Amino acid sequence: MAEFERWKLARTKTMKGHRERLMLFHKDHVKTLDEGSIGEAYLLLMKAGSKYFSYTDKWAIFEPVYATVPDHWHRVASDLDKNAEDDAQILKTPRMIVDNYEGTLSRAFPYDDSKEPATKSG
């Protein structure tokens, strides 16, 4: 879909019921990145996402908690369609949410529901 100096942007092999689902990955298929490269990756993905996800009010960039390709650094982005096959998985995945209309970013950090919530003693 797009190629940059050190990065490639591709449509994911499985769309999981989304209208659009993208993956950004390093051309060298590295396992880890320095902080500056991670920032560059997110900026590229946010710029591309504003184009490819212009049809929706909000979309997200996901942490690779459920990555099917764990041996290289990449990020997947998709719309937040509640009817998609992976909606339950999305709700369990840490993600950066981009609001196309307000231009804001927010983070979602789902908690592990196998643990009880922390309580305040006193």
N, C-alpha and C positions, 0 to 999 in steps of 0.2 A: 504494500500500500504506500509505503514511504521509506526512504533510505536516507540516513544522515551520515556524517563522517564516521562515527563509532557505533551507530545504532541502526536497528531495523524495526519497523513497525509492520505487523502483519495481522490479518484477521485470524482468530483462533480456529483450530481445526473443528472444534465442537462449539456450536453457538449456544447450546443449552436453552433454547427458546427465546434468546434475545434477538432483537433486530440488528444490533451491532455488538461485537465483542472483540476487543483488540489486545494484542500482546506487544510490548516493547522489550527488546532484548539486545544485549551487547553483541556486536559482530564476532568478538573473540570468544564468546560463550564462557566468560569468566564466572567463577563461583562467588566471588566477593568483589565489592567496589569500595573506593574511597568516598568520603562524604561529598566531595565536589561532584563526582560522577553520578552519585545518587541524585543530587540536586538537579543536575543537568537532565537526567532521565525523567524526573518528575515534571520539569518544565516542558520538555518535549512532548510528554504524554498529555499534559494539560492543554497545550496548544493544539495538538492533534484532536484531542477529545472534544474541544469546543467546536471543532468542525464536524467530526463524525457523530457526535451526540447532540447536534443542534435541534433535533426533533423532540427532545425531552427536557423537562425542567431540571432534573438532577441525574447525575451519573457518578460512578465511583472508581477509584483506583484501589485495588486490593492487595493486602499483604499476602505472601505466598504460603499461607497456612495449609491449604489443600492442593498445593502445586503437584501436577502430574509429571512435571519435568524438574526435579529437584536439584539437578547437578549444575545449573547455571542461573545467574541472577537475571530475573525478568519481573515484569509487573503486568497484570491483566487489568483491563478496564472494561466496564460494561454499563449499560443503563441499569436502572433499579426496578425493572418490570416485576411486579409482585406475582405475575402469572408464569414467570420463567421457571424452568425445571430446577434451577439451583437457588431459588429464593430462600429456602431454609438454611442452606450453606452460607449464602451471603450474609444473613443475619448473625451468623456465628464467626464471621471473618472481620478482623480489624481492617478498616478502610478509610480513605480520605474521600469525602463527598464534595462534589463540585456542583454548585447551584448556578446554572446557566443564566438565570434571570437576574438574580441579585449579585452575582459575581463573587460569592463568598465561598470559603472552604471551611469544612468542619471535619472532625475525626470521630469515628465510632470505634469504641473498644469494647466489644462484647465480653461479658464475664463468663467464666467456666461454670455452667450450671450444675456441674457435678460436685461443686464445692458450695458450702453454705456461705451466705454473705457474712462479711466481717461484722462483728457487733462491737459497740463501744461499751467498755466496762467502766464502772465509776462508782 
